[in-house]
């Protein structure tokens, strides 16, 4: 396994097999698709920051839901 560093170019090849094609189209493999991704230090920092902020928003939403739902099923006294 090779170690990737910021700034490296990664090429991804995706091939899909369509077992249930639309009518009039034979089953088979799609055309190949290639994408190149170049990640710089700054792009990586922005992606990590966005991921962390999204995670924190989800955690806050869970805390709010828990607080709202906590009293819903209280036993009767």
Secondary structure, DSSP 8 states (H G I E B T S, - for coil): -----TT-EEEEEE--EESS--TTS--EE---EEEEEE--HHHHHHHHHHHHHHHHHHHHHHHHHHHHHHTTT----
